[in-house]
Amino acid sequence: MNSKKISLAFGLLGIALAGAAQGETTLSGAGGTAIYPVLSKWAETYRQQTQVKVNYQAIGSGGGIAQIKAKTVDFANSDMPLSPADLHKDHLVQFPAVIIGITPVVNIPGIKAGELTFNGTVLTGIFLGKITKWNDSAIVALNKGVKLPDMKITVVHRSDGSGTTFNFTNYLSKVSPEWKQRVGDSTAVSWLVGIGGKGNAGVAAYVQRIPGAIGYVEYAYAKENHMAYTRMINAAGKVVLPDMQSFQAAAAHAEFAKVEDFYMILTDQPGEESWPISAATYMLMRSDANKAANDGVLKFARWFLTAPQALEASRSLDYVPLPKNTVGLIEAYWKKQLGN
């Protein structure tokens, strides 16, 4: 892992990469915060190699989708895939960039990363507001030998439109009929309890600040900010940690060749090693955009999907690069949909 701590502040990558060289071109993007840690690394290296600057606003998947629909950016990112019907209606195309893992994170005195275990039932109970203390019998039963305090649970969720929220609530909807009926899954839901933070970074900041807090973030934020992430009991009934191995195990079930426009949701996948809250994060482009602008985005995309430096940056932050056969499907899709 790269030991450099991910900043909890938002901003444009272009600010961090100030000092543009004369004549360089700029690509503009906006969207999900889950991809921000690795996208910032990609952008920095890509600029050094090509003199192309990538300005990316980490405003959440919902904001990115809105901006690409409004034609104000060259590309967007979303952790929630759009349906083929929605893509075609708005002249959009999408393709996966990397596989991510979303993990619960807690701030409980004495509890270290990977020490606490949840299953879907307990996690849902907490976010429904039915489990309110850390020493609740349902949590204790899953964590024998772990000293849990008589402390109030403070739920932290996203306040913005979020693909991370979509995948988290999609998982809860799959494991809990009550959650599906009362809350459902979307980039923004009507939360029954808790406080909202903006972006993965905002949720991470609140959880770090509030004793007794629980939230959910993309794994890179948890690992790089030394947060107490949890283990989960997956669909096969096995206890798994969030890591490259469990994300890859879930991704192994992603048969993108069998779906239209790469539309696939990876939560609660089968397999003894699969992390249950895994997802593909998607890039969105306009099929009716200026060809030169789209060509620039596709050059960047081809680089981060295939260049050794980009793949190493992904792995160093525990993002799972796509296999070569999936990259081949993406390139064929570009040629069909965008003529490149």
C-alpha positions as a Python dict, from the first residue, in 0.01 Angstrom:
ca = {
    (1, 'M'): (0, 0, 0),
    (2, 'N'): (111, 352, -67),
    (3, 'S'): (162, 502, 278),
    (4, 'K'): (73, 856, 178),
    (5, 'K'): (-251, 946, 355),
    (6, 'I'): (-545, 1029, 134),
    (7, 'S'): (-662, 1382, 205),
    (8, 'L'): (-1014, 1412, 339),
    (9, 'A'): (-1056, 1739, 152),
    (10, 'F'): (-1228, 1768, -185),
    (11, 'G'): (-1111, 1967, -480),
    (12, 'L'): (-1001, 1962, -837),
    (13, 'L'): (-714, 1741, -933),
    (14, 'G'): (-595, 2034, -1136),
    (15, 'I'): (-529, 2228, -816),
    (16, 'A'): (-306, 1954, -686),
    (17, 'L'): (-134, 1946, -1020),
    (18, 'A'): (-83, 2321, -1054),
    (19, 'G'): (161, 2473, -1294),
    (20, 'A'): (26, 2371, -1631),
    (21, 'A'): (272, 2360, -1913),
    (22, 'Q'): (205, 2579, -2214),
    (23, 'G'): (-6, 2414, -2478),
    (24, 'E'): (-127, 2122, -2270),
    (25, 'T'): (-485, 2004, -2311),
    (26, 'T'): (-740, 1947, -2036),
    (27, 'L'): (-1002, 1678, -1981),
    (28, 'S'): (-1286, 1759, -1743),
    (29, 'G'): (-1466, 1501, -1533),
    (30, 'A'): (-1690, 1475, -1230),
    (31, 'G'): (-1858, 1214, -1019),
    (32, 'G'): (-1795, 944, -762),
    (33, 'T'): (-1562, 990, -468),
    (34, 'A'): (-1482, 617, -438),
    (35, 'I'): (-1249, 632, -739),
    (36, 'Y'): (-1086, 961, -638),
    (37, 'P'): (-777, 816, -462),
    (38, 'V'): (-667, 613, -764),
    (39, 'L'): (-792, 861, -1025),
    (40, 'S'): (-575, 1130, -869),
    (41, 'K'): (-272, 901, -903),
    (42, 'W'): (-360, 819, -1262),
    (43, 'A'): (-407, 1185, -1349),
    (44, 'E'): (-74, 1288, -1200),
    (45, 'T'): (124, 1023, -1390),
    (46, 'Y'): (-73, 1070, -1711),
    (47, 'R'): (-4, 1442, -1709),
    (48, 'Q'): (367, 1383, -1661),
    (49, 'Q'): (371, 1146, -1958),
    (50, 'T'): (137, 1322, -2199),
    (51, 'Q'): (95, 1687, -2093),
    (52, 'V'): (-278, 1623, -2068),
    (53, 'K'): (-435, 1752, -1747),
    (54, 'V'): (-735, 1572, -1598),
    (55, 'N'): (-954, 1799, -1386),
    (56, 'Y'): (-1189, 1585, -1179),
    (57, 'Q'): (-1452, 1708, -934),
    (58, 'A'): (-1521, 1445, -665),
    (59, 'I'): (-1885, 1541, -605),
    (60, 'G'): (-2054, 1201, -585),
    (61, 'S'): (-2196, 969, -849),
    (62, 'G'): (-2528, 1153, -862),
    (63, 'G'): (-2354, 1483, -934),
    (64, 'G'): (-2139, 1323, -1202),
    (65, 'I'): (-2440, 1173, -1377),
    (66, 'A'): (-2613, 1512, -1370),
    (67, 'Q'): (-2309, 1687, -1518),
    (68, 'I'): (-2256, 1442, -1804),
    (69, 'K'): (-2628, 1468, -1887),
    (70, 'A'): (-2594, 1847, -1886),
    (71, 'K'): (-2291, 1827, -2119),
    (72, 'T'): (-2071, 2024, -1876),
    (73, 'V'): (-1791, 1763, -1849),
    (74, 'D'): (-1607, 1534, -2089),
    (75, 'F'): (-1663, 1226, -1874),
    (76, 'A'): (-1831, 1126, -1550),
    (77, 'N'): (-1785, 848, -1299),
    (78, 'S'): (-2053, 652, -1115),
    (79, 'D'): (-2044, 350, -887),
    (80, 'M'): (-2403, 285, -990),
    (81, 'P'): (-2436, 163, -1348),
    (82, 'L'): (-2712, 316, -1557),
    (83, 'S'): (-2957, 85, -1730),
    (84, 'P'): (-2923, 49, -2108),
    (85, 'A'): (-3258, 228, -2150),
    (86, 'D'): (-3140, 527, -1945),
    (87, 'L'): (-2809, 540, -2133),
    (88, 'H'): (-2973, 537, -2475),
    (89, 'K'): (-3232, 796, -2373),
    (90, 'D'): (-2960, 1046, -2278),
    (91, 'H'): (-2704, 957, -2551),
    (92, 'L'): (-2462, 809, -2297),
    (93, 'V'): (-2224, 515, -2295),
    (94, 'Q'): (-2061, 350, -1994),
    (95, 'F'): (-1780, 106, -1921),
    (96, 'P'): (-1620, -25, -1600),
    (97, 'A'): (-1287, 119, -1484),
    (98, 'V'): (-1190, -87, -1178),
    (99, 'I'): (-1353, -310, -918),
    (100, 'I'): (-1394, -154, -574),
    (101, 'G'): (-1488, -277, -229),
    (102, 'I'): (-1712, -91, 14),
    (103, 'T'): (-1662, -162, 383),
    (104, 'P'): (-1826, -70, 711),
    (105, 'V'): (-1595, 138, 932),
    (106, 'V'): (-1632, 196, 1306),
    (107, 'N'): (-1491, 412, 1582),
    (108, 'I'): (-1516, 203, 1898),
    (109, 'P'): (-1259, 241, 2177),
    (110, 'G'): (-1027, -59, 2177),
    (111, 'I'): (-1153, -206, 1848),
    (112, 'K'): (-891, -241, 1574),
    (113, 'A'): (-920, -286, 1198),
    (114, 'G'): (-1053, -629, 1107),
    (115, 'E'): (-1144, -721, 1465),
    (116, 'L'): (-1523, -679, 1448),
    (117, 'T'): (-1748, -902, 1237),
    (118, 'F'): (-2092, -821, 1094),
    (119, 'N'): (-2344, -1015, 894),
    (120, 'G'): (-2615, -863, 677),
    (121, 'T'): (-2879, -895, 946),
    (122, 'V'): (-2682, -707, 1210),
    (123, 'L'): (-2560, -441, 968),
    (124, 'T'): (-2917, -381, 851),
    (125, 'G'): (-3041, -367, 1209),
    (126, 'I'): (-2791, -93, 1289),
    (127, 'F'): (-2880, 119, 986),
    (128, 'L'): (-3253, 69, 1051),
    (129, 'G'): (-3201, 206, 1402),
    (130, 'K'): (-3312, -119, 1567),
    (131, 'I'): (-2968, -198, 1714),
    (132, 'T'): (-2858, 108, 1908),
    (133, 'K'): (-2580, -5, 2146),
    (134, 'W'): (-2245, -166, 2067),
    (135, 'N'): (-2297, -433, 2331),
    (136, 'D'): (-2630, -540, 2180),
    (137, 'S'): (-2669, -918, 2204),
    (138, 'A'): (-2685, -957, 1824),
    (139, 'I'): (-2341, -795, 1783),
    (140, 'V'): (-2197, -982, 2083),
    (141, 'A'): (-2313, -1316, 1939),
    (142, 'L'): (-2104, -1259, 1625),
    (143, 'N'): (-1801, -1136, 1817),
    (144, 'K'): (-1732, -1373, 2104),
    (145, 'G'): (-1424, -1269, 2297),
    (146, 'V'): (-1435, -909, 2169),
    (147, 'K'): (-1486, -652, 2444),
    (148, 'L'): (-1776, -433, 2330),
    (149, 'P'): (-1868, -121, 2531),
    (150, 'D'): (-2209, -10, 2651),
    (151, 'M'): (-2193, 280, 2404),
    (152, 'K'): (-2450, 442, 2178),
    (153, 'I'): (-2414, 371, 1806),
    (154, 'T'): (-2406, 679, 1581),
    (155, 'V'): (-2486, 597, 1219),
    (156, 'V'): (-2307, 802, 951),
    (157, 'H'): (-2430, 789, 592),
    (158, 'R'): (-2381, 988, 274),
    (159, 'S'): (-2563, 1318, 237),
    (160, 'D'): (-2502, 1346, -139),
    (161, 'G'): (-2609, 1134, -435),
    (162, 'S'): (-2369, 844, -415),
    (163, 'G'): (-2289, 525, -601),
    (164, 'T'): (-2125, 401, -282),
    (165, 'T'): (-2464, 445, -114),
    (166, 'F'): (-2634, 267, -404),
    (167, 'N'): (-2417, -44, -364),
    (168, 'F'): (-2436, -38, 15),
    (169, 'T'): (-2815, -7, 16),
    (170, 'N'): (-2844, -259, -268),
    (171, 'Y'): (-2660, -511, -51),
    (172, 'L'): (-2888, -437, 246),
    (173, 'S'): (-3192, -476, 19),
    (174, 'K'): (-3070, -819, -91),
    (175, 'V'): (-3017, -948, 263),
    (176, 'S'): (-3316, -779, 430),
    (177, 'P'): (-3674, -773, 298),
    (178, 'E'): (-3753, -511, 561),
    (179, 'W'): (-3478, -281, 432),
    (180, 'K'): (-3594, -332, 74),
    (181, 'Q'): (-3951, -239, 166),
    (182, 'R'): (-3880, 52, 401),
    (183, 'V'): (-3571, 212, 245),
    (184, 'G'): (-3471, 44, -82),
    (185, 'D'): (-3160, 105, -289),
    (186, 'S'): (-3058, 419, -474),
    (187, 'T'): (-2786, 682, -490),
    (188, 'A'): (-2992, 875, -233),
    (189, 'V'): (-3241, 718, 9),
    (190, 'S'): (-3456, 839, 300),
    (191, 'W'): (-3236, 731, 589),
    (192, 'L'): (-3420, 632, 905),
    (193, 'V'): (-3137, 726, 1143),
    (194, 'G'): (-2799, 893, 1146),
    (195, 'I'): (-2610, 1196, 1020),
    (196, 'G'): (-2490, 1268, 668),
    (197, 'G'): (-2140, 1336, 539),
    (198, 'K'): (-2050, 1455, 191),
    (199, 'G'): (-1853, 1205, -11),
    (200, 'N'): (-1654, 907, 108),
    (201, 'A'): (-1422, 1161, 266),
    (202, 'G'): (-1704, 1326, 461),
    (203, 'V'): (-1828, 995, 599),
    (204, 'A'): (-1473, 894, 693),
    (205, 'A'): (-1417, 1227, 870),
    (206, 'Y'): (-1736, 1198, 1078),
    (207, 'V'): (-1663, 837, 1177),
    (208, 'Q'): (-1310, 931, 1284),
    (209, 'R'): (-1442, 1224, 1486),
    (210, 'I'): (-1736, 1061, 1669),
    (211, 'P'): (-1676, 785, 1927),
    (212, 'G'): (-1928, 506, 1872),
    (213, 'A'): (-1979, 592, 1504),
    (214, 'I'): (-2028, 352, 1213),
    (215, 'G'): (-2026, 439, 843),
    (216, 'Y'): (-1943, 289, 504),
    (217, 'V'): (-1663, 392, 268),
    (218, 'E'): (-1465, 267, -27),
    (219, 'Y'): (-1184, 52, 112),
    (220, 'A'): (-898, 281, 6),
    (221, 'Y'): (-1034, 554, 235),
    (222, 'A'): (-1048, 310, 527),
    (223, 'K'): (-702, 167, 469),
    (224, 'E'): (-517, 489, 394),
    (225, 'N'): (-675, 675, 686),
    (226, 'H'): (-609, 388, 930),
    (227, 'M'): (-976, 332, 1007),
    (228, 'A'): (-1121, 29, 1184),
    (229, 'Y'): (-1284, -154, 894),
    (230, 'T'): (-1481, -470, 971),
    (231, 'R'): (-1506, -825, 852),
    (232, 'M'): (-1828, -954, 695),
    (233, 'I'): (-2003, -1288, 671),
    (234, 'N'): (-2070, -1337, 302),
    (235, 'A'): (-2341, -1517, 103),
    (236, 'A'): (-2157, -1849, 151),
    (237, 'G'): (-2158, -1802, 529),
    (238, 'K'): (-1783, -1742, 545),
    (239, 'V'): (-1606, -1463, 734),
    (240, 'V'): (-1403, -1249, 493),
    (241, 'L'): (-1186, -940, 520),
    (242, 'P'): (-1202, -653, 270),
    (243, 'D'): (-890, -692, 56),
    (244, 'M'): (-774, -753, -300),
    (245, 'Q'): (-837, -1126, -271),
    (246, 'S'): (-1200, -1094, -161),
    (247, 'F'): (-1273, -816, -414),
    (248, 'Q'): (-1122, -1029, -692),
    (249, 'A'): (-1328, -1328, -580),
    (250, 'A'): (-1647, -1124, -614),
    (251, 'A'): (-1532, -979, -948),
    (252, 'A'): (-1476, -1329, -1084),
    (253, 'H'): (-1854, -1356, -1118),
    (254, 'A'): (-1875, -1046, -1341),
    (255, 'E'): (-1963, -1187, -1683),
    (256, 'F'): (-1969, -858, -1870),
    (257, 'A'): (-1992, -1032, -2209),
    (258, 'K'): (-2343, -1148, -2120),
    (259, 'V'): (-2493, -807, -2044),
    (260, 'E'): (-2571, -493, -2243),
    (261, 'D'): (-2367, -177, -2181),
    (262, 'F'): (-2173, -356, -1900),
    (263, 'Y'): (-2477, -320, -1674),
    (264, 'M'): (-2393, -538, -1374),
    (265, 'I'): (-2427, -512, -996),
    (266, 'L'): (-2177, -716, -795),
    (267, 'T'): (-2316, -705, -441),
    (268, 'D'): (-2373, -1031, -246),
    (269, 'Q'): (-2196, -1253, -500),
    (270, 'P'): (-2158, -1628, -433),
    (271, 'G'): (-1828, -1788, -343),
    (272, 'E'): (-1652, -1861, -16),
    (273, 'E'): (-1397, -1580, -60),
    (274, 'S'): (-1624, -1309, -210),
    (275, 'W'): (-1651, -971, -38),
    (276, 'P'): (-2027, -904, -20),
    (277, 'I'): (-2023, -528, -92),
    (278, 'S'): (-1814, -520, -409),
    (279, 'A'): (-1886, -308, -716),
    (280, 'A'): (-1759, -200, -1053),
    (281, 'T'): (-1709, 174, -1085),
    (282, 'Y'): (-1808, 312, -1426),
    (283, 'M'): (-1697, 586, -1662),
    (284, 'L'): (-1973, 767, -1852),
    (285, 'M'): (-1934, 952, -2180),
    (286, 'R'): (-2165, 1111, -2436),
    (287, 'S'): (-2205, 940, -2772),
    (288, 'D'): (-2301, 1277, -2924),
    (289, 'A'): (-2002, 1471, -2785),
    (290, 'N'): (-1730, 1637, -2990),
    (291, 'K'): (-1519, 1356, -3137),
    (292, 'A'): (-1191, 1520, -3043),
    (293, 'A'): (-1299, 1547, -2678),
    (294, 'N'): (-1414, 1185, -2671),
    (295, 'D'): (-1090, 1072, -2834),
    (296, 'G'): (-898, 1245, -2555),
    (297, 'V'): (-1101, 1069, -2287),
    (298, 'L'): (-1059, 732, -2458),
    (299, 'K'): (-682, 776, -2479),
    (300, 'F'): (-676, 838, -2105),
    (301, 'A'): (-907, 541, -2044),
    (302, 'R'): (-702, 309, -2260),
    (303, 'W'): (-394, 419, -2063),
    (304, 'F'): (-542, 357, -1716),
    (305, 'L'): (-689, 23, -1826),
    (306, 'T'): (-364, -111, -1972),
    (307, 'A'): (-50, 86, -1874),
    (308, 'P'): (169, -94, -1617),
    (309, 'Q'): (207, 223, -1408),
    (310, 'A'): (-168, 272, -1392),
    (311, 'L'): (-235, -91, -1302),
    (312, 'E'): (26, -77, -1027),
    (313, 'A'): (-131, 242, -889),
    (314, 'S'): (-466, 60, -875),
    (315, 'R'): (-325, -240, -693),
    (316, 'S'): (-127, -26, -449),
    (317, 'L'): (-456, 127, -329),
    (318, 'D'): (-645, -208, -332),
    (319, 'Y'): (-852, -139, -642),
    (320, 'V'): (-886, -444, -866),
    (321, 'P'): (-781, -384, -1230),
    (322, 'L'): (-1003, -537, -1495),
    (323, 'P'): (-883, -858, -1663),
    (324, 'K'): (-753, -839, -2019),
    (325, 'N'): (-1060, -1007, -2167),
    (326, 'T'): (-1285, -742, -2012),
    (327, 'V'): (-1059, -465, -2145),
    (328, 'G'): (-1094, -625, -2488),
    (329, 'L'): (-1473, -611, -2455),
    (330, 'I'): (-1449, -244, -2359),
    (331, 'E'): (-1234, -157, -2661),
    (332, 'A'): (-1479, -334, -2892),
    (333, 'Y'): (-1762, -139, -2726),
    (334, 'W'): (-1583, 190, -2786),
    (335, 'K'): (-1542, 109, -3154),
    (336, 'K'): (-1909, 20, -3190),
    (337, 'Q'): (-2054, 304, -2982),
    (338, 'L'): (-1802, 586, -3036),
    (339, 'G'): (-1618, 491, -3353),
    (340, 'N'): (-1283, 464, -3175),
}
